[in-house]
C-alpha cells in the first residue's frame, strides 16, 4: 500500500533559497536552545550591555579625570580667582594678559624649541634601531628589551640620574672629559646646553618605546616587495624610500602624533633637571602654568594658558592628520 503524497504548499512569508535555509536553521536552533525564534535582537542587546559594563569603569575615569577637568579649566579661563576669594567673571581679560606679557610667549617658544630638538632625533633613532633589530641575529631580543627598559622608569627618577651624570663638578661626563684634557661645560647651568640636555634625557627614555612600534610596522611589510624590488635592480636606499617609508606612514603618524603631544606637555623632566633655568631659558609652557597656578595663585591666567596650549596641540595634531591623510597606505594586499 502506497503512502499518500504530501503536497508542499509554499509559504509566502519564507522565500526559497538561502534565506529560507537561514530561517529554518534559526527556528531549529531556537527549538533546541529553548529561545523563541527571531530573538537575535535580544541577544545583540545583551552583548551590547555586556560590552558597556566592561567599558563603564574606563568611561567613568575618562569622564572624571579628563572630560570634566577640561570643561572646568575652560570655564576658569574666563574667571579671576586666587583660591581664597570668590571667583569673578572677567571675560577674555586673561587671554589678553597672556599675550600682553612676554613670559607666556617665551615659554611657548621654548616649548617649541624643545619639541624640535626632541621629536626628529627620537623618531630617526627609533626607526634606525628598529631596522637594525629587525634582522634575525643572536641577541636581538635581549637588545630590544634593553632598549625598552628606560621607558619603564619614571621621568622624575631618570631626571635625578641624569642630573648627577651631567653635574659639572663630579658628574660622569665631565670626569671622563677631564681625563682627555677637556673641560666640560656646566651642562644644566648653561643657557646653551641646558635644553639639549633635557631633550637628550627624554630621547634616551622614549626612543625604545617608539622603536617597538616601528619594529611592528616593519614586520608587517611583506618581504616579497623587497625581493621584487631587488630583482628590478632597486638599491637599498630606493627600497627604503619607495617601500619602507610609504608603508610605515600609519606607524609614523602614530609615533609623531603621540610624540608631539607628549613633548608639548613636558614638565617633570624640566622641573627636576633645570627647574626652568638658567634664568628662564628652559621654562616650558607647563612649568609656567604650574607657577602661575600654585605659586602666584593666578588660576584664571593658568587656565587660559592651558587652553592656549591645548589649542596649539590640537592645531599641530590636525595638521599632521591632514598631511598624512592622502599619503598613508593602510592595506598591503
C-alpha positions in Angstrom: 0.0 0.0 0.0 1.5 3.3 -1.0 1.5 6.2 1.3 -0.4 9.3 0.2 1.7 12.0 -1.4 2.3 15.1 0.6 1.6 18.3 -1.2 4.0 21.1 -0.2 2.4 24.5 -0.1 4.9 27.3 -0.4 4.9 29.7 2.5 4.6 33.3 1.3 6.5 34.6 4.3 9.6 32.5 3.8 11.1 32.7 0.3 13.1 30.0 -1.3 16.9 29.9 -1.4 19.5 30.8 1.3 17.0 33.0 3.3 14.7 30.0 3.7 17.5 27.8 4.9 18.7 30.5 7.3 15.2 30.9 8.7 14.8 27.2 9.1 18.2 26.9 10.8 17.3 29.8 13.2 14.0 28.1 14.0 15.7 24.8 14.7 18.3 26.4 16.9 15.7 28.3 18.8 13.8 25.0 19.4 17.0 23.2 20.6 18.1 26.1 22.9 14.6 26.9 24.2 14.8 30.5 23.0 12.0 32.0 20.9 12.6 32.2 17.2 13.9 35.5 15.9 15.4 36.5 19.3 18.6 37.9 17.7 17.8 41.4 18.7 17.7 40.5 22.4 21.0 38.7 22.0 22.6 41.7 20.5 21.2 43.9 23.2 22.7 41.6 25.9 26.0 41.7 24.1 26.0 45.4 23.9 25.1 45.7 27.6 27.9 43.4 28.5 30.3 45.5 26.5 29.2 48.7 28.1 29.5 47.1 31.5 33.2 46.4 30.8 33.7 49.9 29.4 31.9 51.6 32.3 35.0 51.8 34.7 37.1 53.3 32.0 34.4 55.7 30.9 34.0 56.9 34.5 37.7 57.5 34.7 37.8 59.5 31.4 34.7 61.5 32.5 36.0 62.3 36.0 39.7 62.9 35.2 39.6 64.2 31.7 36.3 65.5 30.3 35.1 67.3 33.5 38.5 68.9 34.3 38.8 70.2 30.7 35.4 71.8 31.0 36.3 73.3 34.4 39.6 74.7 33.1 37.8 76.3 30.1 35.3 77.9 32.5 38.1 79.1 34.9 39.9 80.7 32.0 37.2 83.4 32.0 37.5 83.9 35.7 39.7 85.8 38.2 40.4 83.5 41.1 43.2 83.1 43.7 41.8 80.0 45.5 40.8 82.2 48.5 38.4 84.8 47.3 35.3 84.1 45.3 35.8 83.8 41.6 34.7 86.7 39.4 34.0 86.7 35.7 36.4 88.8 33.6 35.7 87.6 30.1 38.7 87.5 27.8 40.9 89.5 30.0 43.0 86.5 31.0 43.7 85.8 27.3 44.6 89.4 26.7 47.0 89.4 29.7 48.7 86.2 28.3 49.7 87.9 25.0 50.5 91.2 26.7 53.3 89.8 28.8 56.4 88.2 27.4 56.5 85.2 29.7 53.8 83.1 28.0 55.2 83.8 24.5 58.7 83.0 25.6 57.6 79.8 27.3 55.7 78.7 24.2 58.8 79.4 22.0 61.0 77.4 24.5 58.5 74.5 24.3 58.6 74.6 20.5 62.4 74.6 20.7 62.3 71.5 22.9 59.9 69.8 20.5 62.2 70.4 17.6 65.2 69.0 19.5 63.3 66.0 20.7 60.9 64.7 18.0 63.2 64.5 14.9 66.1 62.8 16.7 63.8 60.5 18.7 62.0 59.4 15.5 65.1 58.8 13.4 66.9 56.9 16.2 63.9 54.7 16.9 63.4 53.9 13.2 67.1 53.1 12.9 67.1 50.8 15.9 64.0 49.0 14.6 65.6 48.4 11.3 68.8 47.1 12.9 67.0 44.8 15.3 64.7 43.5 12.6 67.5 41.3 11.4 67.4 37.8 12.8 70.6 37.8 14.7 71.6 36.3 18.0 70.9 38.5 21.0 68.5 40.8 19.1 65.7 40.1 21.5 67.9 41.0 24.5 68.9 44.2 22.9 65.2 45.1 22.3 64.4 44.5 25.9 67.4 46.7 27.0 66.1 49.5 24.7 62.7 49.4 26.2 63.8 49.3 29.9 64.4 53.1 30.2 60.7 53.6 29.3 59.7 51.6 32.4 61.3 54.1 34.7 59.6 57.3 35.9 60.7 60.5 34.3 61.5 62.0 37.7 63.8 59.2 38.6 65.6 59.4 35.3 65.9 63.1 35.6 67.6 62.7 39.0 70.1 60.2 37.5 70.9 62.5 34.5 71.3 65.5 36.9 74.0 63.5 38.6 75.6 62.4 35.3 75.7 65.9 33.9 76.9 67.5 37.2 79.6 70.0 36.3 81.7 69.2 39.3 81.7 65.5 39.9 79.5 64.2 37.1 80.5 61.2 34.9 80.5 63.2 31.7 82.9 66.0 32.9 85.0 63.5 34.7 85.6 61.4 31.6 86.2 64.6 29.6 88.8 65.8 32.1 90.8 62.5 31.6 91.4 63.5 28.0 92.2 67.2 28.8 88.8 68.7 28.0 87.0 70.9 30.4 83.3 70.1 30.3 80.7 72.9 30.4 78.2 73.4 33.2 75.6 71.4 31.4 72.4 72.2 33.3 73.6 75.7 34.3 74.4 76.8 30.7 71.7 78.6 28.7 73.2 76.9 25.6 73.4 73.3 26.9 70.5 73.1 29.3 67.7 72.4 26.8 69.8 69.9 24.7 70.4 68.0 28.0 66.7 67.9 28.8 65.9 66.8 25.2 68.7 64.1 25.4 67.2 62.7 28.7 63.8 62.5 27.1 65.1 60.9 23.9 67.0 58.3 25.9 63.9 57.3 27.8 61.4 57.1 25.0 63.3 56.0 21.9 62.9 52.3 22.9 59.2 52.8 23.3 58.9 54.2 19.8 61.2 51.6 18.4 58.7 48.9 19.3 56.0 50.5 17.1 58.4 50.8 14.2 59.6 47.2 14.7 56.0 46.0 14.5 55.3 48.1 11.4 58.4 46.8 9.7 57.4 43.2 10.4 54.0 43.9 8.8 55.6 44.8 5.4 55.7 41.7 3.1 59.2 40.6 2.3 58.1 39.8 -1.3 58.0 43.5 -2.0 61.7 43.8 -1.2 62.5 40.7 -3.2 60.7 42.1 -6.3 62.4 45.4 -5.9 65.8 43.7 -5.7 65.1 41.7 -8.8 64.2 45.0 -10.6 67.6 46.4 -9.6 66.4 48.8 -6.8 69.2 49.8 -4.4 68.8 49.6 -0.6 68.2 53.4 -0.4 65.4 53.2 -3.1 63.8 50.3 -1.3 63.8 52.3 1.9 62.2 55.4 0.4 59.9 53.7 -2.1 58.7 50.7 0.1 59.6 51.1 3.7 58.7 54.8 4.3 55.4 54.7 2.4 54.2 51.6 4.1 55.4 52.8 7.5 53.3 56.0 7.4 50.5 54.7 9.6 53.1 53.9 12.3 54.9 57.1 11.6 51.7 59.1 12.1 51.0 57.4 15.4 54.6 58.0 16.7 54.6 61.6 15.6 51.2 62.5 17.0 51.9 60.9 20.4 55.4 62.3 20.4 54.3 65.9 19.7 51.5 65.7 22.3 53.9 64.4 25.0 56.6 66.8 24.1 54.4 69.9 24.3 53.3 68.7 27.7 56.7 68.1 29.1 57.1 69.2 32.8 58.6 66.7 35.2 62.0 66.3 33.4 62.5 70.0 33.1 61.3 70.6 36.7 63.9 68.2 38.1 66.8 68.8 35.8 66.8 72.6 35.4 63.7 74.0 37.1 63.3 76.3 34.1 66.8 77.7 34.5 69.3 79.2 34.0 67.1 82.2 34.0 64.1 81.2 32.0 65.9 79.5 29.2 64.2 76.1 29.8 60.9 77.4 31.2 58.4 75.4 29.1 54.7 76.2 29.0 53.6 73.6 31.5 56.1 74.9 34.1 54.8 78.4 33.6 51.2 77.2 34.1 52.3 75.4 37.3 54.0 78.5 38.6 51.0 80.8 37.8 48.5 78.4 39.4 50.3 77.2 42.5 53.0 79.8 43.2 51.3 83.0 42.1 47.7 81.6 42.6 46.5 83.2 39.3 44.1 80.4 38.5 42.5 82.3 35.7 45.7 83.1 33.9 47.0 79.5 34.3 43.7 78.1 32.9 43.9 80.5 30.0 47.5 79.3 29.3 46.3 75.7 29.4 43.5 76.4 26.9 46.1 78.1 24.6 48.4 75.2 24.9 45.6 72.8 24.2 44.7 74.8 21.1 48.3 74.7 19.8 48.5 70.9 20.4 45.1 70.4 18.7 46.2 72.5 15.7 49.5 70.6 15.3 47.7 67.2 15.6 45.1 68.2 13.0 47.9 69.4 10.6 49.6 66.0 10.9 46.4 64.1 10.2 45.7 66.3 7.2 49.2 65.8 5.9 49.2 62.0 6.2 45.6 61.5 5.1 46.3 61.1 1.4 49.9 59.9 1.8 49.1 56.8 4.0 48.6 53.2 2.9 46.7 51.0 5.4 46.3 47.9 3.2 49.2 45.9 1.8 47.2 43.3 -0.2 
